[in-house]
Amino acid sequence: MTLSAREQYRILADSVAEILPEDEFVAKLERSVQTGVPLRVKLGCDPSRPDLHIGHAVVLEKLRQFQELGHQVIFIIGDFTAMIGDPSGRSKTRPALTLEETKANARTYLEQVGILLDVSRAEIRHNSEWLAGLTFAEVIRLAAQVTVSQMLERDDFHDRFEREQPIALHEFLYPLAQGLDSVHVRADVEIGGTDQRFNFLLARELQKHAGQEPQAIVLMPLLEGTDGVQKMSKSLGNYIAVLDSPREMFGKAMSIPDTLIVRYYRFATFATAEQAQQMEQQLQAGTLHPRDAKALVAERLVARYHGDDAARHAREEFDRMFRHKQLPDEIEIVELELAHPVSVVDALVAAGLVPSKSEARRLIAQGGVSVDGDRVTDIAARLAEQSEFTLKVGKRRFVRLRLRSR
């Protein structure tokens, strides 16, 4: 049975940051219920990296709710716009990618999206379908619909202009290209993070120019990255990927600052507002230790993507490794042919634990390397005359190194 517009609104408005314009969104829901025609709900994602992260999942969860209410979900893989790179929230120009690079990054996207969304019922599109074939004349006509002063109203462009930092001309084209996506798929609703507000509003203007009814906008909160400072981002490396192993996912979640515990509980594990409020009250009262709260968040997160058994095992393994200083159940074994005496720096590079000798020296100097449980502090240290060692880098990376004599 189709839920009423009011009931749908109650579900869809939960946990959102903003709905624009709210009256238009409600009117679209009411019309959909009256006519039996589902809304076309768009989400675009640029494959600037090959994996999706749990920040994307905040928006995908809301998209799933639209889908479960019977609306038509449109997932746009921005293989063309990723070549430009979304400048939203950026203080400098992104490095350009080739179309081949973005297509390679997008190959696993549907598998990852399918974790949260019924892909078989979604409309999956690549925006290279309509953007790659645009003529220069068409780009000029598109650009004529927006003024430079409108573009400079956007906070990140305005700030960079005021600080006399360069703004590449192609960055102005990004919101236009994204807006053209909405025109092409005739979106009734577009959802995304709060940093997309300008882009989505511009899409409304382009739809008006095209003679379409403008889309309503649903903005979701941005999830901060594991550093606790900047928003979760593939390019900033502060993210938890939806395809991370249970061990890696649990460990990353345990590394978040205490200030993010409740936000991750609410938006990354999709706890209810009441559950999040209860956790916050317990943390403030001191009846719940931050470490235990993080473990709850980490376990729920792993369970969502890997199942309850994997989550329970990840928690038990984490406790063994970090509370009881034991080794994980499974450690990658690397066999190498190296002549003694082998420096720890060379061993780390050869085992693939670090990309370079300079990085190995930096980690040793910072106390982030151990051999057989003993921390290495000398960058010139060498391995003992034996054939097998357990190397540890950082908190979670282990390798069992077996040496064969030359």
Secondary structure, DSSP 8 states (H G I E B T S, - for coil): ----HHHHHHHHHTT-SEEETHHHHHHHHHHHHHH----EEEEEE--SSSS-BHHHHHHHHHHHHHHHTT-EEEEEE-TTHHHH---TT-SS------HHHHHHHGGGHHHHHTTTS-GGGSEEEETHHHHTT--HHHHHHHHTTS-HHHHTTSHHHHHHHHTT----HHHHHHHHHHHHHHHHHT-SEEEEEGGGHHHHHHHHHHHHHTT----EEEEE---B-TTSSSB--TTTT---BTTS-HHHHHHHHHTS-GGGHHHIIIIIS---HHHHHHHHHHHHHTSS-HHHHHHHHHHHHHHHHH-HHHHHHHHHHHIIIIIS----S--EEEEEE--SS-BHHHHHHHTTSSSSHHHHHHHHHTT-EEETTEE---TT-B--SSSEEEEEETTTEEEEEEEE--
